[in-house]
């Protein structure tokens, strides 16, 4: 006997976007936690991971809402060179997002370290 649900499982657009953001953020957080040379807490890497997730989601929305219709209309003109150019541009922007997030995390970590060293608690024995 098969159990039938009253309605099939469907995702709303908001759930899909939030799911994508959480997957991108978790992946970026994992990569930032595995790759640095210093021992850092995962909470120190969270701002950069959120920036990467938001940037990749914005890039995905831009590509699906703007580039796909344009590429569809001009595929005869550009052919595979247009698709290759779009892929290289996408990879370049993602690389810039990761670089920016790494610099952001490093800068925030240095500020926290400087603030902790300058605080009166740190100077007291």
Secondary structure, DSSP 8 states (H G I E B T S, - for coil): -----SS-----HHHHHHHHHHHHHHHHHHHHHHH-SS---HHHHHHHHHHHHHHHHHHHHHIIIIIHHHHHHTHHHHTHHHHHHHHHHHHHHHHHHHHHHHHHHHHHHHHHHHHHHHSHHHH--
